Structures are given as structure tokens and as C-alpha cells.
């Protein structure tokens, strides 16, 4: 939980063996896929629906039904950014029919131009978008998993099943991190290269004509360094 690694996009995960199911807590320093600082997008005690919708663009199918629902809620609140999160073609078409989204939004999400034009390619373009986000998240996770291996080995050797307090465990883990854990695997690899990897992976699954409607993706690594 040291800020030096949290700024690099690492997360900390806690699990308690409660019953009937385990209790989990994930701690983020930087919201994954966030295009704006989450601390500037607080709704009461929680991150805003916009931030949560961006965080939900994972390679896990179970996260995706939430995104359109959050987009609809944003629009009902008068926040036009909800258009960025609608992945149902009919819902998106209805949302832009009477009030086209601003130009910056259409640049961030090119498929909005198809929605505004009532283009029949919209549904296919939205599917291509989801494939892109799946691939981008998978590529990002691989970078962190690769960087994590030497650190996990170092922690296992250092702790060797010894019972430690939270403070003692943190000290050991921090010492191992300083020797073995890259602070920002994505920054070290290169944001542009990561996006290119994701686009190449996407191209294996979608028609070439749909590639022009993919989002750029670079703006979704805000704050990682």
C-alpha cells in the first residue's frame, strides 16, 4: 500500500475467511481505466457513476451489464457523459437522437458518430468496442502479472510461513518490493505500445472496417506514472 507503487497502478487486495462467503476489500490508488482523477468525481462517500462505469470496462463479462445501467443513470441526472457508457445500440440511439453529444465526446468515442447518424453499423461497432476493452484489460493485467512474479517469490522466501503482525508483514513486503517490484509496469512498457497491442489483439476478432470506430484508450490511464 505504499504510494510509490499505488501511483503506478498497483492495487492491494485483502480477503477475510468469513462465512458463508469470504469478505474481500480491494484498494486502488489510481482507478483502472479512469479518464479523470477519481477524487475529483466523488458522489457523497463514493466515486461517481462515471468513474465506476469506466472501471467496469474489464475483461470479465459479469462487469459489463452494469456499464449501460450506470450510463442511463448519468443521463437521468443530466450528465451527458452517460452517452460514453451505453453499450446497447437502441438505448444509445435514443439517447443521442434529440441531443447529439458534444464534439469532444464524439472524438473520445467515435461510435457516437454512428449513433448520431442512425448508422446500421452501430451494433457491430459497439461489439468491437467491448472486444477492444477486453483485450486492453487483458494486456494490462499481463504486464502486472509478469512484474509480480519476482516479488511474490521474494515475499515467500522472506516470510517462510512465519506468523507476522500486519505491521511486520507490511515491512517485509515493502523491503521485497524495493528490491523486486517494478513501480509502474505500464509506464515502463509504454502506453502507446500497450494500446497498439490491444488493437492488434482486437483485429483478430472484429472486421477490419470496424477498427476506425474504436476509442483511442490513451486517456484512460490518467495519473499512472
N, C-alpha and C positions, 0 to 999 in steps of 0.2 A: 504493500500500500504506500510505498514511497512515491512522492510526487514526480521524481525523475523518470520513473517508468510509467506512471499513470498518464503523464503528458505524451508518452509515446504510443498510447492506445492500448496498453495492457489493462486487464480487468482482474479483480480479486473475487474469488468465489468461496463462500462459506456454506457448509452443509451440517445440519444437526440431525441426528438419528432419532427424530420424534416419531410418534405413531398417530394414525395409521400410515402416514406418508412422511418422508423426510421434509424438513424445512430448509429452504435454500435462500441465500442472500447474495446477490451479485452487486459489486461496487464498481462504478465507472468513473474515471476521471474525465474522459472525453466520450461523448455519446457516439457510438458507432454510426457512421453514415450521416452524421449531423452536418447541416449546411450553415448552421448558426450556433453560437455558444449557448448551451442548454441553460446556463444560469441566467441568461437574459430572456428566457422563454418560460418563466415559471407561472403556473396557474395554481394559486393557493400554495399548497405544500408540495406540489408535484410539477414535473416537467410538462410543458404544454403538449396538447394533442399533436401539434405539428412536429415536435421533436420526437415524440413516441412513434408517430407514423413513419418517420424516416428510419428510426432504429429498427422497426419491424421488417425492413426490406432485407431479410436474411435468406439463406439457402434452405430454410425449413418451411415446408408447406403450411404448417399449423399457424404461422405468424401472418400469412397473407390475408385471410378473411378480415382481420382487424383493420387493415390499412384503409380499405374503402369505407368502412364504417366510421373511422376517425375523420376521413376526408369529408364525409357527409355532415358530421357534427361540426366541423370547422365552418363549412358553408352556412349552416344554420345559425352559427354565431356571428356571421357576417365577415368571416375571414376567407378571402378568395383563394388563399393558399390551399384550401381544401381541394382545388382542382388538380393539384400536384399529386394527390394521393388516391384518385379514383381509378380503379382498375377494372371496372365494369363498363363496357362500351356504352350501354344505354344510359347509365347513370351519368357518365361523363358527358355524353352528347347533350343530355337535358341541362346539365349544369352550365354549359357554355353557350347554349342556344340564344338566350336572351341577353347575356352579358359576356362577351368574349374576355378571356383573361388578359392581363396586361402583357406587353411585348416581352418583358424580362422573364415572365413565366413561360411563355412560348419558346423562348431561347433555351431556358433550363430544361424544358420538357417538350421536344419537337412534336411529339404525337398530339399535343394540344392543337396544333395547326390542322391535323386531320379531323379532330373532333369539331373544330370551328367550321370546317368546310363540309361537314357531313360526309366525309370520305369513307367508302366501304372498306378501306384497308385498316380502319382504326382498330378493330378487334384483333387482327393479326399483329399490328404494331404494339398493342398493349401486351400481348403474349410475349413478343420479342423483348419488351422491357423487363418483364418478370424473369425471363431467362438470363438477361444481362445482369440483373441484380443478384440472382442465384450464383452465377459464375463469379461475379466480383467478390461476393462474400466468401465463396469457397477459395478463391485465390488469396484473399487477405488472410484467412484462417491458416492456410498452409504456411504462409510466411511466419506467423506467430508459433505454430506448432514446431516448425523447423528450429526456430530460435529457442524454443522452450526445452528441447531435449537435453542439452548440456547442463542447463540449470537444474532440471529435475534430478539428473544423475548426481550432481554436486550436493543437492539437499539431502538426498537419500544417504549418501556416504557420510555427510556431516551429522545427521540426526541419528541414523542407525537404530531406529525404533526406540530411542530414549524418550521417556516421558518428559515433556517440557511445558512450561507455562506459556501463555500467549506471548508474553514479552520476550522470553527466551527464544521461542520459536521464530519470532519476528527478527531478532538479532541475527540468528543463524542464517535465515533466509536472505536477509539483506547483505550479509557478508558474501554469500554464494552468488547473489545477483551481481554484486560489484565485480566479481571475477568472471561470471559465466553467462550473464543475461544481457542481450542487446537491448538498449533502451527504447529504440524505435525501429523495429524491423521494416515497417512500411516506408519510412523516410529513408532508411539505408538502401532499400531496394529501388526506390524511385516511384513516385506517384504516377507519373506518365507511363512507366513500364507496366505497373500494375493494371492500369486502365486498358492498356493495349493487350495484355494477357487475357483480361476478361472479355474484351471484344473478339479476340481470336477464338476463345472458347465458345462464345455465343454464336459465332459464324458457323460452327459445326452443327448447330441445332435449328437455325432460322434461315429463311430465304434471303439471299443477298440483297434483294430490293428493300428489305425491312431495316437494314443496318443504318440507313440515314436517319431513322426515326428514334434511334437510341439516345438516351441522355448522355452527356459528357462524363459525368461521375466525379470529376475532379473537385468540384465544390463541396463534395460530401466527406472531405477529410479535414474539415475546419479544425484548427487548434492542434492537430497532431504534429509533433516536431521532434 
